[in-house]
Amino acid sequence: MITKDELRVKQLRFEAQRQADQSCYRKLEKTRQKFVSEFPPSRIPHLSLDEYVEGKINKNGEINRDSFCYWVEWETIELGRIQTPRGAFQFGVFCDKKTQRYKFIEKFKNENEAILFQREQIAHLLEVGRTNNLEEIRKVEISPMFKGKILFLYYPEKYLNIFSEEHINHFLKEIGLTVPDNDPDVLVKRELLRSFKSNDEFMCNWTTQEFMCFLYDAWRPLPKLSKIPELLRKYVDAENDLQNSAIDDIPSKPIGSVIPSKTLTAGFRYQRDEEVRRFVIEQAKGACEYCHELGFLLPDGRHYLEAHHIIALAKQGPDTIDNIIALCPSDHREAHYGKKAIAMENEMVEIIKKRKV
């Protein structure tokens, strides 16, 4: 299972983008609310066939965009995709765009029987979905992805908006969540992910939409192998190995913060003699005493150098001319963090001995 530290790193990467995208999240929530206002639970039992089906051409010669199924699939597509190989058959009944004839799954005798059944099932789904009754939700006889999208649109705080079972399995595996052995359906798997969010002290305050975006940001699934060009297939395993290794921390974009937070710190800081520092830099006349290159030009025409304590003050080094050397920024950073920092220290001691003041 992913460790808390590993999870926090991924959350930290995502956090800046989450904050920057708040206006987008608000816009998506308004779309969801508009859907619910257009199709409140009380309206569902009274939907006419054309108010329900997708594909019907209106009197203006355009696809009817005001139907329940069109809203669930297309008008709210940014809240979660439910496209499947079955197409509009997942809705039980639909209107063929070319012939404008109603089509329905085999269990129905005609479109009227289909719409009566679909309305009844969706109304029952909304009733049992309010209390998160998974056992009753499981009994509702509509397609799984259609069912999942409806539950999220009406109860976004209770249901996750990832409807592909393949993707859900992927995220469970990446996070390391254990699925019960009794072959649970997608409802249970989706609930595992939602509980993972709710029980995390950092993510518990995120919206479901934000959590969904985080999962795809942190562990985006690779496309199906059948959809990957032959020349790229050999890289699939390499990509999976990369995602599962520490190298995954390297190529990510900087996280930053739109509004940096403040923190109170306390500690000691060595007080340096400004006159000593200024004297050493002026004596160098703009040239690094280690590499002898001129520092970059400042607006006033002087060359920029930095004062470096050869023996650090923290190591009881003196704050005197004989322990300070003028360095260009590159050599100064290397003297602190470079691989040859110790060797540089010894060389700078010799440079100071030969210095003519």
C-alpha positions as CSV (number, residue, x, y, z in Angstrom):
1,M,0.0,0.0,0.0
2,I,1.2,3.5,-0.7
3,T,2.9,5.1,2.3
4,K,1.6,8.3,3.8
5,D,4.8,10.1,2.8
6,E,4.4,9.0,-0.9
7,L,0.8,10.0,-0.8
8,R,1.6,13.4,0.6
9,V,4.2,14.1,-2.2
10,K,1.5,13.4,-4.8
11,Q,-1.0,15.5,-3.0
12,L,1.5,18.3,-2.7
13,R,2.1,18.2,-6.4
14,F,-1.6,18.4,-7.1
15,E,-2.5,21.0,-4.5
16,A,-1.3,24.1,-6.4
17,Q,-3.3,23.1,-9.5
18,R,-6.3,22.3,-7.4
19,Q,-6.3,25.8,-6.0
20,A,-5.7,27.4,-9.4
21,D,-8.7,25.5,-10.9
22,Q,-11.3,26.5,-8.3
23,S,-13.2,28.6,-10.8
24,C,-13.4,25.5,-13.1
25,Y,-14.7,23.3,-10.3
26,R,-17.3,25.9,-9.4
27,K,-18.4,26.0,-13.0
28,L,-18.7,22.2,-13.1
29,E,-20.8,22.2,-9.9
30,K,-23.1,24.8,-11.4
31,T,-23.6,22.4,-14.4
32,R,-24.4,19.6,-12.0
33,Q,-26.9,21.7,-10.1
34,K,-28.5,22.8,-13.3
35,F,-29.0,19.1,-14.3
36,V,-30.7,18.4,-10.9
37,S,-32.9,21.5,-11.3
38,E,-33.9,20.4,-14.8
39,F,-34.6,16.8,-13.7
40,P,-35.5,16.8,-10.0
41,P,-36.3,13.3,-8.5
42,S,-40.0,14.2,-8.5
43,R,-40.0,14.7,-12.3
44,I,-38.4,11.3,-13.2
45,P,-41.6,9.2,-12.9
46,H,-43.4,11.6,-15.3
47,L,-40.8,11.8,-18.1
48,S,-42.2,11.3,-21.5
49,L,-40.4,9.0,-24.0
50,D,-38.9,12.0,-25.9
51,E,-38.0,13.8,-22.6
52,Y,-36.0,10.7,-21.7
53,V,-34.4,9.4,-24.9
54,E,-31.2,10.4,-26.7
55,G,-31.1,10.9,-30.5
56,K,-34.5,12.5,-31.1
57,I,-34.5,15.3,-33.7
58,N,-36.5,18.3,-32.6
59,K,-38.7,20.6,-34.8
60,N,-35.6,22.7,-35.7
61,G,-33.9,19.7,-37.2
62,E,-31.4,19.4,-34.4
63,I,-30.7,16.7,-31.8
64,N,-32.8,17.3,-28.7
65,R,-30.3,18.4,-26.1
66,D,-32.9,18.7,-23.3
67,S,-33.5,15.0,-22.7
68,F,-32.5,13.2,-19.6
69,C,-30.1,10.8,-21.3
70,Y,-28.5,13.5,-23.4
71,W,-27.8,15.5,-20.2
72,V,-26.4,12.5,-18.4
73,E,-24.1,11.5,-21.3
74,W,-23.1,14.8,-23.0
75,E,-24.1,18.0,-21.1
76,T,-22.3,16.7,-18.0
77,I,-19.5,14.9,-19.7
78,E,-16.8,16.9,-17.9
79,L,-18.2,15.4,-14.7
80,G,-17.5,11.9,-15.8
81,R,-17.6,9.9,-19.1
82,I,-19.9,6.9,-19.6
83,Q,-19.4,6.1,-23.2
84,T,-19.3,2.3,-23.8
85,P,-19.3,0.0,-26.8
86,R,-23.0,-0.5,-26.2
87,G,-23.6,3.1,-27.0
88,A,-27.1,4.4,-26.4
89,F,-28.3,0.8,-25.6
90,Q,-27.1,1.4,-22.1
91,F,-30.1,3.7,-21.6
92,G,-32.5,0.9,-22.3
93,V,-34.3,2.8,-25.0
94,F,-33.1,5.5,-27.5
95,C,-34.0,7.1,-30.8
96,D,-31.9,6.2,-33.9
97,K,-30.5,9.5,-35.2
98,K,-30.8,8.4,-38.9
99,T,-34.1,6.7,-39.0
100,Q,-35.7,8.4,-36.0
101,R,-37.1,5.1,-34.9
102,Y,-37.0,4.0,-31.3
103,K,-34.7,1.2,-30.4
104,F,-34.6,-0.8,-27.1
105,I,-32.9,-3.7,-25.5
106,E,-34.3,-7.2,-26.1
107,K,-36.0,-7.5,-22.7
108,F,-38.7,-5.0,-23.8
109,K,-41.5,-5.5,-26.3
110,N,-41.7,-1.9,-27.3
111,E,-40.5,1.6,-26.5
112,N,-43.4,2.3,-24.2
113,E,-42.7,-0.7,-22.0
114,A,-39.0,0.4,-22.0
115,I,-39.6,3.9,-20.8
116,L,-42.0,2.8,-18.1
117,F,-39.4,0.3,-16.8
118,Q,-36.5,2.8,-17.0
119,R,-38.4,5.6,-15.2
120,E,-39.4,3.1,-12.4
121,Q,-35.8,1.9,-12.0
122,I,-34.2,5.4,-11.9
123,A,-36.8,6.6,-9.4
124,H,-36.0,3.7,-7.2
125,L,-32.3,4.2,-7.6
126,L,-32.6,7.8,-6.4
127,E,-34.6,6.7,-3.4
128,V,-32.2,4.0,-2.2
129,G,-29.2,6.0,-3.3
130,R,-30.1,8.7,-0.8
131,T,-29.1,6.4,2.0
132,N,-26.2,4.7,0.2
133,N,-28.0,1.3,0.4
134,L,-25.6,-0.6,-1.8
135,E,-27.6,-3.8,-1.6
136,E,-30.7,-2.2,-3.0
137,I,-28.7,-0.1,-5.5
138,R,-27.2,-3.4,-6.8
139,K,-30.7,-4.7,-7.6
140,V,-31.6,-1.7,-9.8
141,E,-31.7,-3.0,-13.4
142,I,-29.9,-0.4,-15.4
143,S,-26.4,-0.5,-16.8
144,P,-23.6,0.0,-14.3
145,M,-22.0,3.1,-15.8
146,F,-25.4,4.8,-16.3
147,K,-26.3,3.9,-12.7
148,G,-23.0,5.3,-11.4
149,K,-23.3,8.6,-13.3
150,I,-26.9,9.2,-12.0
151,L,-25.9,8.5,-8.4
152,F,-23.0,11.0,-8.6
153,L,-25.1,13.7,-10.3
154,Y,-27.7,13.6,-7.5
155,Y,-25.5,12.7,-4.6
156,P,-21.9,13.9,-5.3
157,E,-20.8,13.7,-1.7
158,K,-21.7,10.0,-1.5
159,Y,-20.6,8.6,-4.9
160,L,-17.4,8.8,-6.8
161,N,-17.5,10.0,-10.5
162,I,-15.2,7.3,-12.0
163,F,-17.4,4.9,-14.0
164,S,-15.0,2.7,-15.8
165,E,-14.4,-0.4,-13.7
166,E,-11.1,-0.9,-15.5
167,H,-9.9,2.5,-14.2
168,I,-11.2,1.9,-10.8
169,N,-9.3,-1.4,-10.6
170,H,-6.2,0.5,-11.8
171,F,-6.4,3.1,-9.0
172,L,-7.1,0.5,-6.3
173,K,-4.0,-1.4,-7.4
174,E,-1.8,1.7,-7.5
175,I,-3.0,2.8,-4.0
176,G,-2.8,-0.7,-2.7
177,L,-6.3,-1.0,-1.4
178,T,-7.4,-4.6,-0.8
179,V,-10.5,-5.7,-2.5
180,P,-12.6,-8.4,-0.6
181,D,-12.2,-11.9,-2.0
182,N,-15.9,-12.5,-2.7
183,D,-15.7,-10.9,-6.1
184,P,-17.2,-7.4,-5.3
185,D,-19.0,-5.5,-8.0
186,V,-18.0,-2.0,-9.1
187,L,-20.2,-0.4,-6.4
188,V,-18.0,-1.9,-3.7
189,K,-14.8,-1.0,-5.5
190,R,-15.9,2.6,-6.0
191,E,-16.9,2.8,-2.3
192,L,-13.4,1.7,-1.3
193,L,-11.9,4.6,-3.2
194,R,-14.4,7.0,-1.7
195,S,-13.6,5.8,1.8
196,F,-9.9,6.2,1.0
197,K,-10.6,9.9,0.4
198,S,-12.9,10.4,3.3
199,N,-10.5,8.8,5.8
200,D,-7.5,10.9,4.7
201,E,-6.9,14.0,6.9
202,F,-5.8,16.0,3.9
203,M,-8.3,14.9,1.2
204,C,-11.4,14.6,3.3
205,N,-12.2,18.3,2.6
206,W,-11.8,17.9,-1.2
207,T,-14.8,17.6,-3.3
208,T,-15.4,14.4,-5.2
209,Q,-14.6,16.1,-8.4
210,E,-11.2,17.3,-7.0
211,F,-10.5,13.8,-5.8
212,M,-11.2,12.3,-9.2
213,C,-8.9,14.8,-10.8
214,F,-6.2,13.9,-8.3
215,L,-6.4,10.2,-9.0
216,Y,-5.9,10.8,-12.8
217,D,-3.2,13.3,-12.1
218,A,-1.3,10.9,-9.8
219,W,-1.9,7.6,-11.5
220,R,-3.2,8.1,-15.0
221,P,-3.9,4.8,-16.6
222,L,-2.2,3.9,-19.8
223,P,-4.4,3.3,-22.9
224,K,-5.5,-0.2,-23.7
225,L,-2.7,-2.2,-25.4
226,S,-5.0,-2.7,-28.4
227,K,-5.1,1.1,-28.9
228,I,-1.3,1.6,-28.7
229,P,0.6,1.6,-32.0
230,E,2.9,-1.4,-32.4
231,L,6.0,0.7,-32.3
232,L,5.1,2.0,-28.8
233,R,4.0,-1.2,-27.1
234,K,7.5,-2.2,-26.0
235,Y,7.5,1.0,-23.9
236,V,4.4,0.1,-21.8
237,D,6.3,-2.0,-19.3
238,A,9.1,0.7,-19.1
239,E,6.4,3.3,-18.4
240,N,4.8,1.2,-15.7
241,D,8.2,0.6,-14.1
242,L,8.9,4.4,-14.1
243,Q,5.6,5.2,-12.5
244,N,6.3,2.7,-9.7
245,S,9.8,3.9,-9.0
246,A,11.3,6.8,-7.1
247,I,12.2,8.4,-10.5
248,D,8.5,9.2,-10.7
249,D,9.4,12.2,-8.4
250,I,11.7,13.7,-11.0
251,P,10.0,14.9,-14.2
252,S,6.9,16.4,-12.6
253,K,6.0,20.1,-13.0
254,P,6.8,22.4,-10.1
255,I,4.0,22.6,-7.6
256,G,4.3,26.2,-6.3
257,S,1.5,27.9,-4.4
258,V,-1.0,30.6,-5.6
259,I,-1.1,32.1,-2.1
260,P,2.0,31.0,-0.2
261,S,1.3,30.2,3.4
262,K,3.2,31.6,6.3
263,T,5.0,29.8,9.1
264,L,6.5,31.0,12.3
265,T,10.1,29.9,12.9
266,A,12.5,30.4,15.7
267,G,16.3,29.8,15.9
268,F,19.7,31.4,16.0
269,R,21.4,33.2,13.1
270,Y,25.1,34.2,13.2
271,Q,25.6,38.0,13.0
272,R,28.1,38.8,10.3
273,D,30.4,41.8,10.2
274,E,29.2,43.8,7.1
275,E,32.4,45.8,7.0
276,V,34.5,42.7,6.7
277,R,32.3,41.3,3.9
278,R,32.3,44.5,1.9
279,F,36.1,44.9,2.2
280,V,36.8,41.4,0.8
281,I,34.4,41.9,-2.1
282,E,35.9,45.4,-2.9
283,Q,39.4,44.1,-2.9
284,A,38.5,41.4,-5.4
285,K,37.6,44.1,-7.9
286,G,34.8,42.1,-9.5
287,A,36.7,38.9,-10.2
288,C,36.0,35.6,-8.4
289,E,39.0,34.7,-6.2
290,Y,38.6,31.0,-7.1
291,C,38.0,30.9,-10.9
292,H,39.1,34.5,-11.6
293,E,36.0,35.1,-13.8
294,L,34.2,38.4,-13.5
295,G,30.8,38.2,-11.8
296,F,27.7,39.3,-13.8
297,L,27.1,43.1,-14.2
298,L,24.8,44.9,-11.8
299,P,22.7,48.0,-12.9
300,D,25.3,50.3,-11.5
301,G,28.2,48.8,-13.5
302,R,29.8,46.7,-10.7
303,H,30.4,43.0,-11.0
304,Y,28.4,40.9,-8.6
305,L,30.3,38.6,-6.1
306,E,29.3,36.9,-2.9
307,A,31.3,36.6,0.4
308,H,32.0,33.0,1.5
309,H,33.2,31.8,4.9
310,I,35.7,29.1,4.1
311,I,35.3,27.6,7.6
312,A,31.6,28.0,8.3
313,L,30.6,30.1,11.3
314,A,28.6,27.1,12.5
315,K,31.9,25.2,12.7
316,Q,33.4,27.9,14.8
317,G,35.1,29.6,11.8
318,P,36.1,33.3,12.4
319,D,34.3,36.2,10.8
320,T,37.5,37.8,9.7
321,I,39.2,38.7,6.4
322,D,41.5,35.6,6.6
323,N,38.4,33.3,6.5
324,I,36.3,35.1,3.9
325,I,36.8,34.8,0.1
326,A,34.9,36.6,-2.7
327,L,33.3,34.1,-5.1
328,C,31.0,34.2,-8.1
329,P,27.5,32.7,-7.4
330,S,28.3,29.4,-9.2
331,D,31.4,28.7,-7.2
332,H,29.7,29.8,-4.0
333,R,26.9,27.3,-4.5
334,E,29.4,24.6,-5.4
335,A,31.4,25.3,-2.3
336,H,28.3,24.6,-0.2
337,Y,26.7,21.8,-2.1
338,G,29.1,20.5,-4.7
339,K,30.8,17.1,-4.8
340,K,34.2,18.7,-4.5
341,A,33.3,21.1,-1.7
342,I,36.0,19.7,0.6
343,A,38.7,20.0,-2.1
344,M,37.6,23.5,-2.8
345,E,37.8,24.4,0.9
346,N,41.5,23.3,0.9
347,E,42.2,25.2,-2.3
348,M,40.6,28.4,-1.0
349,V,42.7,28.2,2.2
350,E,45.8,28.3,0.0
351,I,44.4,31.2,-2.1
352,I,43.8,33.2,1.1
353,K,47.4,32.6,2.2
354,K,48.7,34.1,-1.1
355,R,46.3,37.0,-1.1
356,K,47.9,40.4,-1.1
357,V,45.9,42.9,0.9
